[in-house]
Amino acid sequence: MIHTGHRNMLSFIVKPLFIALLLFGIFSIVWLRSGVVTMEYSIGDLEKKKMLVLKDRKMLMAARASLLSIQKVENTAMGNFGLVFPDRVKVIHVKKQRGPVPYRASASGGIRETLDVRRTSYVLPFTFNGQ
């Protein structure tokens, strides 16, 4: 006599379990593949955005350079604010000296007045019209 009851019971449990694992494996591979494709699309979109931002940055840097150019500043100062270049005689150059020293100015009032400035001063090469 052949006893097939135990074998039928084992195949009854193993076959559906094997089929379920096979289906689960196939669906998980498809799900991972679709996730990778979605990630590739998002990386491509981000690269396009990066290229656009870099292009905008270059354009803004060029605009900044044109706005800060010396000729543009000179034209704005002369046109809008009424500034003109001073004569060479009217320009005073102030040198910065190191160390804290008190201010001195002579009170004699002659040609040889002494002025000792100890802080940094900046002289713009423009003067107002009429001065």
C-alpha positions, 0 to 999 in steps of 0.5 A: 500500500502506498500512503499519499495523504501526507505528501498531498498535504505537503504539496497542498501547502508548498505549491500555493506558497511557492506561487505566492512568493514567485508573484511577490518577487515579480511585483517587487522587482517591477516596483523597484524598477519603476522607482528607479525610472521615476528617480531618473526622471526627477534627476533629469528635471533637477539637472534641467533646473540646475542648468537654467539657474546657472544660466540665470546666474551668469546673466545676473553676474553680467548685469551686475558687472555692467551696473558696477562698471566705472563708466556707468558710475561716472555717467550716473554721477555726472548725469543724475547728481550733477557732479564734475571732475575737479581740477588737479589743484582742488584735490586733497589726498589724505594719508592714513597714519598708524597708531592713535595720535591726537588731532593737531591743527595750527592756529597761526592762520598763515600759509603754513597751516598744519593739519594732521588727520589720523583716520581713513578718508576717502576722496571721490573724484567728483565735485558739485557744479558751482563749487 
